[in-house]
Amino acid sequence: MKTLCGYGSDMPKHYIDEEWDRDALFASRNLVTQEFAAEHLKVSRHAIEKAAARTQGPLLVWIFGARGQIMRKYREVYVDMGPRPGVDLAHAWHGSSPEVLLGEARQQFATAR
């Protein structure tokens, strides 16, 4: 069983291995740490992890980097709180797949450069 950051194999992991894709997501999405999301939503970090572990759960979690990869610029796990600019809305991603959101982020980032 493959685990990452305490998550079981059933977690919908959305791995972002390319630096360009990480930068694009940060430019177009409100990505926050698990700690910030827990504080903002007034729940425990464990509740964030449990919600993210559900395939059709309320939270979208991005995993940055491959297992064992050391990154200086980013943390390993981020909660998607909706489009940027805007307020932090944990459910704002509903209705779109992570793949579509990543594609939109890539387009916006390429256009902005």
MIZAFI-626316 format. One record per residue: z, x, y of N, C-alpha, C in turn. Coordinates in pm, whole numbers, plus 50000, padded with zeros to 5 digits. Atoms other than C-alpha are relative to their C-alpha. Example, Ala and Ser with C-alpha at 12.3 -4.5 7.8 and 13.67 -1.06 7.14 Angstrom:
500005008949881507805123049550500005009050120 499944991849881507145136749894500734992350109 
***
This chain:
500005008449882500005000050000500005008950124 500104992349877498995014150336500854993550108 499195005349891501525010050615499855008950121 500084992649875501545020650976501014993950095 499005004749903504415018251222500874988849944 499145010150058506434997150979499294987149962 500745012150033503684971350928499535000949856 500515000750135502684960350581498494999449998 501454999750014499154959950447499344987050046 500595012749960498684923450550499814998850151 500155000849855498774931450922498535001150039 501384998749952495464925151097499905012050094 500064987649922494984960951213498655001250067 501224998049923492424966451483500025014450049 499984985849971491915003851478498975003750105 500884994949897490415020651781500065015249992 499994985750025489495056051683499305008250108 500774992749900487145065451968500684999650136 499394999149867488515077352302499314990750100 500785008749911485715058652485500464985549986 499575013750025486785025852323501424997650052 498635001349948490455031952411499964998650152 500125000649853489515038552773499424986750044 500645012949966487305007352779501014988649988 499005010550017490114985352644501035000550112 499014998849892492574999152898499444995650134 500625003849873490124992953181499824984950013 500315014249991489474956553091501074990649944 498965008450061492554943852902501375004550048 498604996749972496264942452986500655004149868 499384995050122497584964352705501395005150033 498614996249974501344968552690500655004949871 499264995250116503814985652461500714988349933 499255010350072505664965852199501314997050072 498745001949930508864971152396499824991050123 500275008149882507344956752714499704985649959 500355013550045505864927152525501244992449956 498785006550046509224919652363500864995850120 499205003349881511004920952699499354988650079 500745010149925508314900152872500084986349934 499975012550074508304873752599501424995549964 498575002850025512124874852573500294997949852 499764999950144512114882152201500335014349959 499714986550049513114911851987498695007249964 501174992350044510714939751898499634996149857 500255004350137511094928551538499174987049999 500775012549991509784894051638498555002950037 501374995949965506744911051796499295005049875 500604994550121506104930051473499704989049897 500245011050093506474898451263498834991350044 501105008249948504134878451487498675007149983 501234992250013501564906351478499575001349854 500324998550142501744907551099499284987849943 500695012050049500314872351067498515001050030 501454999049985496544871551014499504991750116 500395008649889496134842551256501164998350096 498815000749917499264850751452499694999150148 500175002049856499834845951822499705012850078 500184987549927499554882951912498845008149945 501064990750038496664907251908500545014050023 499474986449992497744942851833498885009949971 500974989350017495514973351874500725012449951 499474987450053496195004951672499075011050049 500824989249943494965035651860500105012549914 500064987650075493865065451654500074998049851 499945000050146493595073651290501395004449958 498684996450051496665078451076500195015150010 499694985949986498275111751159499385006850120 500644994349882496175117151470501015000550114 499084998549888498175130451764499224997750128 500665003049874497245116052102500955002950115 499184997049884498505128052436499924988850104 500265009849894497065100152650500534986149966 499655013650039497985068952450501104999849896 499085002550110500675054752230499184994849882 500715004150121499815043351879499744985049993 500105014550014500365005751911500134993350137 499965007849876499614981752199499804985249969 500175014550008499914944052238499054996050112 500995004749902496984927252414500584987850071 499435010849920498234905352698498954993250087 501055007149928494884891852815499125008950084 500954992149919492144902553053500665006150122 499574993349879492654926353339498964997950106 498655002149946493214919853623500484986049966 499435013050028495524891153566501445001249957 498615000250045498974880853459500065002949851 499834997050142500354890753120500134987049920 500025011950084499424862652881499705004049856 500144995350138499994871152516499014991949918 500915008450078497844842052394498604999550058 501295000849931494874848152626498835004549914 501094995150086492874864752347499514989349903 500385010350096492774833052135498624994450036 501355005149979489264819352092498955010949996 500924988650012487724854152074500485009149888 499614990550103487654878851792500265013650066 499784986749944488934914251852498695007850017 501284993049992485404926851787499244995950127 500665005049879484014904852068500695005750124 499274994649886486774916052306499705014850020 500354985849990486034952552226498595001750054 501374999449950482314946752284499924997150149 499975003249857482994930552621500625011450080 499354988749932485334959152716499045011850012 500994989149996482634984552626498964997650108 501015003249900480084966452843500535001450141 499394999149867482414963453141500255014550039 499684986049974483454999853112498725007950029 501284993049978479845012053089499414996350136 500535004749872478854991053392500795006050117 499144994949894481795003653599499825015050023 500154985449986480925040153539498785003150074 
***
